[in-house]
Amino acid sequence: MYTFIHNHRLHSLVTVIFFALIACGSITFAQTPPAPTLAEPKLAIVLNSAEASVSLIDMPTRKVIKTIPVGKEPHHLMITPDQKILLIANAAGNDVQLMNPVNGELTGKIPEIIDPYQIGYSPNHKWFIANGNRLDRVDIYAADGANLKLAKTIKLAKTPSHIAYTSDSKIAFITLQDSSELAAIDLATQTLLWKMPTGNTPAGLWMTPGDQYLLVGITGEDNVQVIDWKNRKEVKRISTGKGAHNFRPLGDKKQVFVSNRIASTISLINMQTLEKVGDITGLPSGPDDMEITPDGKTMWVTFRFAKKVGVIDISSMKLIATIPVGKSPHGVFFTPRAAWE
């Protein structure tokens, strides 16, 4: 009993002293650091494919601050794996321009890439493909960042367009717009594995999680074709809108947007159920490429026929702003951005 009383009194004394020291500031606690906030992109880069130029947009004010001339017909663009260099593919200019993605400064070019329409790195960053839309060819490069070494050129008629890869980087898929086909290329050997028919004028490609299905934007129709690529057969068609064209995932591994270029709408598809779950309407003509801010709140879209870029509020699925740019705006990019998954 004595021991208990003694320890209890000692504990009470220590407690009094402890709180007294806190009150006079002799003891302080380390503050819990605030949760990190997502960095906000400042500069949107838009390719004006019919004007051989790039529009640089200040994202906070949503105003074009500069227009830079580049090679002829800049259609698509991609960041290098180290996130330091933006590659701008000039299809008719037969080169790839190098740009600082943060300030929009041109830093050089790769002159030996012929007719680069669509470009893309494989998931393991070891391969780089440039589709020659005009010349019916696919150039496969061994890649080390922006250093590219041509491995092989494959003639692939007709009109190679968009690219998708398996997650293990073993196979690249190419849509052939004017022959309405899908081609599969073995990257290790740089050989054609197979081709299969698709709907009329296939364009954008997207691989669903787990490499289960390929989604194909059927621009000559009004739907997205779902393909079981392992068995080379169609699973279903998802009705979206006329001119179903290109894809941008929401970043949640569940949903993906598809732009319907002729209908001037953007549809949202659930990749698990393979159903359309919503539409964004009331848009300028020709929605095409899309990019999403890292907070997932807004999506920037190029409108090919309207010479504009639009900003869409994703939660309400409504257009909230438009920005005039050059003729036939195509690719759009900013960093940081939402995950591509």
C-alpha angles and dihedrals in degrees: 000000000000092000092051093051092046094052092044092054091046091051091050091050092050091049092053092049092046095055091043090057090050091051093053092045098248091123122043133175126230108252117239105251114245116257110270114260121224114256112246121228114240105186128051116197117206127185115221098203097187095047102045089235145110124227116213112206126196099225099204092055095028092224132131106247099178143005116209126195115233135165124307120291104002102193111157138021139190138188119238116248092257089056091233105105130045114212116212114195114214104196100189092031092060095223145085118237121214117222136180101241094208102052102016095239116153109232105178144307144247103232102184099068108104123212097344105187104153120016134186147163121230115245092258089050092232096111134049124192128199115189115213099213093176098040099040094239139122117211116203118199133190101234135214103168107291091345106100129183118192110240100175145339117222121196106224118172135232119034106311107218129165132015138219132172139206111250091248090056092236099118133037120199122209129190115221105209103192098040092042095230142128118224129198121206127195104226098199092059098022091229134135111257099184149321129220134184121259137180121293115303105351116205128155121045132201130178115217120226115289090023088272103139140006116228114210124194105224101207094180091058136028104263151069114244116219111212129192092213095186090062096028096233139122116253100186146316122251111209109225114145142298113300098021099193129152140017139224120175118226089229098246096098088241110071137043133188122226123195116224102207100191097036090048092225136113120221129204117219128197104224093202098053095027090226133127109249102180150353134223108214138175093059131149115262123287108018108195129150122029138196130185129214116243093251089058092233104112137032124205116211134187117224107207098194099038100051090232144113117220134205116214126196102225098202093057095028089227134134108244104174144009129203123199114233136159132304118302100357110205124160121042129189143169136163133260099031140162118285118276098231 
